[in-house]
Amino acid sequence: MRAFVTAGALQFAGPATALVVLIFAIPAAYADAGHAGEGAIALALLGLSSALPTLASAFVAGPLADRHDRHLLLRTANIVSLVATALLLLDLFVRPTGSIGLPLAPRFYLPLWVAIAYPIWAVLISSATLFRPAYNASVPRLVPPAELGRANGLIYAIAAVATAVASLGVGLLLSAAPTPDALAVPFALFLGTQVALLGVQADLSAPRPRPVRRILTDAREGFRYLYRRRDLFQLTVSALVVNLLVALAFVELGLYVRLWLGLAAGFWYGAMVAASTAGSGVGMVAIARVRFEERAGRVLVVLVLAMGLAVLALALVRSIWFALPIIFVYGLLPGMVQTVFLSSVQATVPNEILGRVFSADEIGSYALVPVGQATGGALTFEVGVQGTYLTSGVSIVALALVMAGGFGSLRTLGFRPHAPAVPGATAPD
């Protein structure tokens, strides 16, 4: 179990720290050239560049996790992440000169090294997407329902701590060394993941062998199950909207630090990411002590409301010393949401379809994130950083009120932690 937890924590931290480098390096390149506003558009394109590959990976990840050896799938996906990070490091080290003009804004251009980084990032984030359903579907193979909240909290809390520490390291390297050096951090995380996976000996695969069918047929079962479970369907719809609204603001976090807080050193951006992820880790551990299991849906509504208020608070402060504790509090909330969601799904969905349900939820939950990133870039270009954060915060609060008043099935979501594990049955008709 220790090797399994370590592998997940390091792998989940890897893409986040690679993204720290890109979100800092891309707008910094534009700011240094006197075109800071265009950096927002370039960040939006970063999200759009990975949109279709990520959705395609999420579509096949569930069926692969339910029909093949999950251990092999985890190792393969992580190797792809490792190679992609090495290619990204090479791109930023060589930094090919030249630029590409795009008619997205007056005088907008795309540096060649940024254009090359986009498809590499798409490969990296797609491989991480393949990793997640197989990993999350393996957890209930290792722990009983009563321990799911604690196990998920532990896994993701360690991932948050690893991300926070790694982000601080990345921030220091961005301030004191050439930008490519910072990518050594995510590379080391993926390398550590591979070593840890070699130490996992447990059988992680689905309980029963399943007939080999077309990927499309397998994937549809996950979507059908999700649709018929009204509580999970309403949760997925809620996550779809809240992730869009969160992406609206936080894709511009680099510009928030640089333009709104007035801090150009990479350390402060790393500190903001570290504070958020540290809060996430604390939230994941803390929520397991609340005994949320039987009232999970109502807890989720309250957490989304608090997320919106935290984003609004970020829009109203101009000092890093206020922004750091606020973003720590903000980080608590997605961490809590993650633990509540994972535990509820793992405890109530048959394991033989669990990978496909996670995959279907991932597509449903994250389908609009690229739209949010693109909209965030355009909105920041037009109304500035504060306007973007105000729009995001007010919209998340409004969503929470809709969830509280209109999503009755979601409010009933929950499970009894000491009930027997869900048998490995097929999805309901």
C-alpha positions as MATLAB code, in Angstrom:
seq = 'MRAFVTAGALQFAGPATALVVLIFAIPAAYADAGHAGEGAIALALLGLSSALPTLASAFVAGPLADRHDRHLLLRTANIVSLVATALLLLDLFVRPTGSIGLPLAPRFYLPLWVAIAYPIWAVLISSATLFRPAYNASVPRLVPPAELGRANGLIYAIAAVATAVASLGVGLLLSAAPTPDALAVPFALFLGTQVALLGVQADLSAPRPRPVRRILTDAREGFRYLYRRRDLFQLTVSALVVNLLVALAFVELGLYVRLWLGLAAGFWYGAMVAASTAGSGVGMVAIARVRFEERAGRVLVVLVLAMGLAVLALALVRSIWFALPIIFVYGLLPGMVQTVFLSSVQATVPNEILGRVFSADEIGSYALVPVGQATGGALTFEVGVQGTYLTSGVSIVALALVMAGGFGSLRTLGFRPHAPAVPGATAPD';
ca = [
       0.000    0.000    0.000;
       2.869    2.387    0.782;
       4.336    2.057   -2.727;
       0.868    2.516   -4.262;
       0.239    5.723   -2.282;
       3.683    7.081   -3.155;
       3.202    6.376   -6.861;
      -0.141    8.179   -6.973;
       1.034   11.147   -4.944;
       4.112   11.750   -7.095;
       2.294   11.242  -10.399;
      -0.515   13.626   -9.453;
       2.059   16.243   -8.458;
       4.040   15.965  -11.714;
       1.713   17.678  -14.228;
       0.887   20.442  -11.737;
       4.535   21.399  -11.307;
       5.195   21.246  -15.060;
       2.233   23.584  -15.528;
       3.739   25.992  -12.969;
       6.749   26.366  -15.247;
       4.645   26.973  -18.358;
       2.193   29.375  -16.718;
       5.139   31.437  -15.473;
       7.407   31.192  -18.526;
       4.836   31.993  -21.219;
       3.453   35.298  -19.861;
       6.953   36.262  -18.682;
       8.193   36.023  -22.273;
       5.446   38.392  -23.436;
       5.916   40.762  -20.485;
       9.653   40.994  -21.128;
       8.874   41.920  -24.735;
       6.418   44.627  -23.631;
       3.265   42.677  -24.619;
       1.947   41.523  -21.230;
      -1.712   41.518  -22.330;
      -1.034   39.053  -25.135;
       0.328   36.616  -22.541;
      -3.248   35.989  -21.385;
      -4.193   34.818  -24.870;
      -1.140   32.559  -25.066;
      -2.144   30.928  -21.763;
      -5.660   30.394  -23.094;
      -4.192   28.659  -26.139;
      -2.172   26.431  -23.809;
      -5.429   25.042  -22.408;
      -7.034   24.725  -25.819;
      -4.001   22.879  -27.210;
      -4.614   19.963  -24.856;
      -8.424   19.963  -24.973;
      -9.157   17.335  -27.616;
      -6.231   15.008  -26.731;
      -7.264   15.100  -23.054;
     -10.910   14.325  -23.809;
      -9.865   11.492  -26.142;
      -7.619   10.064  -23.413;
     -10.393   10.328  -20.837;
     -12.775    8.521  -23.203;
     -10.548    5.461  -23.569;
      -8.993    5.521  -20.071;
     -11.989    3.941  -18.337;
     -12.485    1.002  -20.727;
      -8.726    0.319  -20.669;
      -8.717    0.358  -16.863;
     -11.641   -2.099  -16.670;
     -10.451   -4.565  -19.312;
      -6.638   -4.623  -18.919;
      -4.013   -4.953  -16.225;
      -4.269   -1.681  -14.328;
      -0.722   -2.013  -13.038;
       0.668   -2.163  -16.592;
      -1.540    0.750  -17.657;
      -0.247    2.891  -14.771;
       3.395    2.180  -15.653;
       2.871    2.855  -19.364;
       1.034    6.133  -18.825;
       3.717    7.356  -16.456;
       6.525    6.532  -18.908;
       4.772    8.736  -21.483;
       4.625   11.549  -18.886;
       8.332   11.106  -18.236;
       9.263   11.301  -21.921;
       7.002   14.319  -22.524;
       8.596   16.207  -19.635;
      12.052   15.511  -21.049;
      10.938   16.870  -24.448;
       9.475   19.963  -22.797;
      12.762   20.559  -20.990;
      14.630   20.218  -24.287;
      12.283   22.717  -25.978;
      12.762   25.340  -23.269;
      16.529   24.702  -23.188;
      17.009   25.110  -26.943;
      14.208   27.723  -27.176;
      13.982   27.880  -30.991;
      13.836   31.441  -32.258;
      11.159   32.795  -34.552;
       7.473   33.483  -34.159;
       4.107   32.720  -35.708;
       1.554   35.482  -36.311;
      -2.054   34.676  -35.387;
      -5.079   36.925  -36.067;
      -6.448   36.649  -32.496;
      -5.610   40.189  -31.411;
      -3.783   43.164  -32.930;
      -0.076   42.351  -33.334;
      -0.494   38.989  -31.582;
       2.273   36.492  -32.219;
       3.265   33.073  -30.880;
       6.968   32.413  -30.144;
       8.104   29.239  -31.878;
       9.194   27.590  -28.622;
       5.699   28.172  -27.181;
       4.076   26.674  -30.292;
       6.284   23.582  -29.869;
       5.466   23.366  -26.149;
       1.707   23.156  -26.808;
       1.599   19.630  -28.345;
       4.164   18.336  -25.843;
       1.997   19.612  -22.988;
      -0.992   17.940  -24.638;
       0.826   14.585  -24.563;
       1.875   15.069  -20.944;
      -1.594   15.964  -19.661;
      -3.204   13.202  -21.760;
      -0.932   10.582  -20.210;
      -1.849   11.854  -16.746;
      -5.503   11.550  -17.760;
      -4.945    7.898  -18.684;
      -3.342    7.326  -15.270;
      -6.136    8.710  -13.053;
      -9.124    6.384  -13.724;
      -6.971    3.265  -13.421;
      -5.472    4.525  -10.184;
      -8.725    5.701   -8.596;
     -10.503    2.481   -9.581;
      -7.737    0.498   -7.859;
      -8.220    2.104   -4.435;
     -11.312    0.055   -3.416;
      -9.370   -3.093   -4.352;
      -7.003   -2.248   -1.493;
      -9.184   -0.729    1.262;
     -12.722   -1.395    2.630;
     -15.560    1.177    2.275;
     -15.147    2.454    5.844;
     -11.535    3.426    5.065;
     -12.112    5.065    1.662;
     -12.366    8.603    3.004;
      -9.168    8.253    5.025;
      -7.325    6.486    2.176;
      -8.302    9.039   -0.468;
      -7.515   11.872    1.912;
      -4.085   10.394    2.609;
      -3.252    9.796   -1.054;
      -4.270   13.233   -2.242;
      -2.935   15.002    0.843;
       0.501   13.517    0.164;
       0.100   14.549   -3.482;
      -0.777   18.066   -2.348;
       2.235   18.221   -0.039;
       4.472   16.946   -2.845;
       2.980   19.540   -5.205;
       3.395   22.342   -2.660;
       7.018   21.494   -1.918;
       7.776   20.936   -5.611;
       6.075   24.216   -6.557;
       8.200   26.112   -4.056;
      11.256   24.399   -5.526;
      10.129   25.334   -9.026;
       9.539   28.929   -7.906;
      13.037   29.149   -6.442;
      14.569   27.703   -9.599;
      12.578   30.104  -11.777;
      13.971   32.983   -9.743;
      17.576   31.823   -9.458;
      18.290   29.621  -12.482;
      17.403   29.301  -16.181;
      13.751   28.374  -16.764;
      14.467   24.862  -18.178;
      16.142   23.864  -14.900;
      12.768   24.073  -13.149;
      11.458   21.204  -15.289;
      13.902   18.891  -13.528;
      11.403   18.885  -10.644;
       8.449   17.276  -12.502;
      10.880   14.949  -14.271;
      12.104   13.728  -10.870;
       8.504   13.260   -9.701;
       7.616   11.069  -12.685;
      10.845    9.111  -12.263;
       9.983    8.524   -8.607;
       6.515    7.378   -9.661;
       8.003    4.732  -11.921;
      10.245    3.428   -9.157;
       7.307    3.289   -6.722;
       5.111    1.434   -9.238;
       7.735   -1.286   -9.480;
       7.157   -1.903   -5.787;
       3.372   -2.365   -6.086;
       2.652   -6.097   -5.792;
      -1.140   -6.150   -5.232;
      -3.633   -7.248   -7.896;
      -5.262   -3.994   -9.017;
      -7.406   -5.249  -11.900;
     -11.201   -5.492  -12.064;
     -12.686   -8.428  -10.075;
     -13.740  -10.594  -13.006;
     -12.379  -11.043  -16.532;
     -14.623   -9.328  -19.045;
     -15.244  -10.166  -22.717;
     -13.240   -8.000  -25.084;
     -15.534   -5.509  -26.777;
     -15.155   -2.336  -28.754;
     -13.862    0.627  -26.756;
     -16.942    2.612  -27.761;
     -19.285   -0.080  -26.421;
     -17.400   -0.256  -23.138;
     -17.270    3.515  -22.754;
     -21.018    3.865  -23.335;
     -21.692    1.674  -20.289;
     -19.932    4.202  -18.093;
     -21.984    7.074  -19.512;
     -25.241    5.106  -19.171;
     -24.500    4.268  -15.550;
     -23.651    7.885  -14.793;
     -26.848    9.140  -16.426;
     -29.083    6.668  -14.571;
     -27.526    7.530  -11.230;
     -29.205   10.915  -10.915;
     -27.149   11.929   -7.885;
     -23.871   11.303   -9.740;
     -25.243   12.852  -12.925;
     -26.167   16.074  -11.110;
     -22.757   16.062   -9.436;
     -21.052   15.753  -12.819;
     -23.096   18.638  -14.244;
     -22.186   20.757  -11.215;
     -18.514   19.860  -11.590;
     -18.681   20.718  -15.307;
     -19.786   24.275  -14.514;
     -17.603   24.876  -11.461;
     -14.470   23.634  -13.275;
     -15.229   25.985  -16.162;
     -15.560   28.915  -13.757;
     -12.445   28.000  -11.779;
     -10.449   27.680  -15.027;
     -11.695   31.140  -16.002;
      -9.689   32.692  -13.165;
      -6.839   30.358  -12.330;
      -5.446   29.964  -15.837;
      -4.467   33.611  -15.294;
      -2.834   33.076  -11.882;
       0.570   33.950  -13.314;
      -0.807   37.305  -14.486;
      -2.648   37.743  -11.166;
       0.694   37.586   -9.358;
       2.615   39.625  -11.905;
       0.086   42.333  -12.797;
      -2.458   42.490   -9.949;
      -0.077   41.872   -7.034;
       2.844   43.523   -8.836;
       5.390   40.746   -8.211;
       7.654   39.664  -11.073;
       9.830   37.087   -9.253;
       8.930   33.475  -10.013;
       9.194   32.620   -6.313;
       5.926   34.394   -5.524;
       4.006   32.537   -8.190;
       5.423   29.283   -6.848;
       4.436   30.391   -3.331;
       0.830   30.994   -4.437;
       0.623   27.552   -6.038;
       2.274   25.995   -2.986;
      -0.164   27.702   -0.594;
      -3.142   26.496   -2.629;
      -1.911   22.921   -2.836;
      -0.935   22.888    0.852;
      -4.480   23.963    1.645;
      -5.751   21.176   -0.582;
      -3.709   18.633    1.352;
      -5.016   19.884    4.684;
      -8.565   19.815    3.341;
      -8.253   16.231    2.145;
      -7.131   15.051    5.562;
      -9.534   17.241    7.528;
     -12.688   16.254    5.638;
     -12.133   12.574    6.452;
     -12.598   13.467   10.138;
     -15.959   15.169    9.542;
     -17.827   11.923    8.836;
     -19.271   13.299    5.629;
     -20.233    9.916    4.193;
     -23.992    9.888    4.803;
     -24.492   13.564    3.851;
     -21.886   13.873    1.092;
     -24.137   15.760   -1.339;
     -25.046   18.522    1.112;
     -21.410   18.889    2.125;
     -20.455   19.373   -1.538;
     -22.965   22.223   -1.955;
     -21.519   24.092    1.029;
     -17.964   23.598   -0.226;
     -18.777   25.018   -3.670;
     -20.354   28.087   -2.053;
     -17.217   28.649    0.014;
     -15.053   28.291   -3.126;
     -16.901   31.143   -4.787;
     -16.462   33.396   -1.765;
     -12.726   32.636   -1.671;
     -12.280   33.592   -5.347;
     -14.136   36.856   -4.663;
     -11.774   37.554   -1.773;
      -8.765   37.092   -4.074;
     -10.260   39.683   -6.427;
     -10.397   42.275   -3.640;
      -6.859   42.143   -2.215;
      -3.674   43.667   -3.642;
      -1.104   42.356   -1.151;
       0.663   39.008   -1.360;
       0.372   38.728    2.432;
      -3.417   38.692    2.136;
      -3.483   36.658   -1.074;
      -1.392   33.797    0.346;
      -3.736   32.931    3.280;
      -6.798   33.403    1.072;
      -5.522   31.027   -1.596;
      -4.610   28.550    1.168;
      -8.239   28.658    2.352;
      -9.399   28.350   -1.248;
      -7.196   25.272   -1.663;
      -8.870   23.593    1.327;
     -12.164   23.436   -0.530;
     -11.298   21.558   -3.781;
      -9.277   19.171   -1.633;
     -12.344   18.409    0.450;
     -14.516   18.091   -2.662;
     -12.043   15.617   -4.191;
     -12.089   13.327   -1.160;
     -15.883   13.416   -0.788;
     -16.427   12.722   -4.488;
     -13.917    9.896   -4.848;
     -15.054    8.122   -1.700;
     -18.739    8.347   -2.639;
     -18.159    6.949   -6.122;
     -15.796    4.189   -4.976;
     -18.229    3.087   -2.262;
     -21.353    2.993   -4.431;
     -20.239    1.909   -7.932;
     -19.360   -1.748   -8.794;
     -15.609   -2.112   -9.253;
     -15.872   -3.802  -12.639;
     -17.366   -0.632  -14.116;
     -15.623    1.851  -11.838;
     -12.898    2.821  -14.316;
     -15.484    3.647  -16.973;
     -17.590    5.687  -14.533;
     -14.543    7.697  -13.500;
     -13.702    8.168  -17.167;
     -17.232    9.309  -18.046;
     -17.263   11.690  -15.094;
     -13.876   13.094  -16.091;
     -15.148   13.866  -19.578;
     -18.351   15.342  -18.182;
     -16.596   17.319  -15.458;
     -13.690   18.696  -17.480;
     -15.148   19.078  -20.976;
     -15.558   22.842  -20.591;
     -12.240   23.560  -18.849;
     -10.570   24.547  -22.166;
     -13.533   26.838  -22.844;
     -13.034   28.378  -19.415;
      -9.315   28.842  -20.056;
      -9.940   30.440  -23.442;
     -12.682   32.660  -22.024;
     -10.445   33.603  -19.106;
      -7.727   34.720  -21.482;
     -10.106   36.786  -23.593;
     -11.857   38.234  -20.528;
      -8.580   39.211  -18.877;
      -7.435   40.838  -22.101;
     -10.633   42.935  -22.138;
     -11.429   43.711  -18.480;
      -8.241   42.925  -16.597;
      -7.315   40.433  -13.892;
      -9.690   41.732  -11.222;
     -12.676   41.654  -13.563;
     -11.945   38.009  -14.402;
     -11.705   36.986  -10.736;
     -14.877   38.894   -9.820;
     -16.769   37.220  -12.658;
     -15.553   33.777  -11.610;
     -16.338   34.248   -7.913;
     -19.849   35.634   -8.400;
     -20.679   32.871  -10.886;
     -19.487   30.088   -8.542;
     -21.623   31.487   -5.702;
     -24.633   31.547   -8.051;
     -23.957   27.931   -9.055;
     -23.898   26.841   -5.395;
     -27.311   28.423   -4.880;
     -28.657   26.559   -7.921;
     -27.225   23.289   -6.550;
     -28.863   23.926   -3.173;
     -32.259   24.732   -4.626;
     -32.556   22.651   -7.781;
     -30.436   19.502   -7.504;
     -32.460   17.348   -5.135;
     -30.823   14.040   -6.052;
     -27.355   15.480   -5.457;
     -28.350   16.547   -1.958;
     -29.200   12.907   -1.125;
     -25.805   11.570   -2.265;
     -24.034    9.580    0.446;
     -23.175    6.099    1.724;
     -22.894    4.183    4.954;
     -19.186    3.719    5.660;
     -19.578    0.370    7.465;
     -21.886   -1.194    4.874;
     -20.560   -4.148    2.842;
     -18.558   -3.289   -0.255;
     -20.514   -2.949   -3.475;
     -20.369   -6.331   -5.284;
     -18.788   -6.547   -8.677;
     -22.074   -6.549  -10.535;
     -22.858   -5.101  -13.908;
     -24.382   -1.679  -14.316;
     -28.142   -1.451  -13.675;
     -30.565   -1.716  -16.554;
];
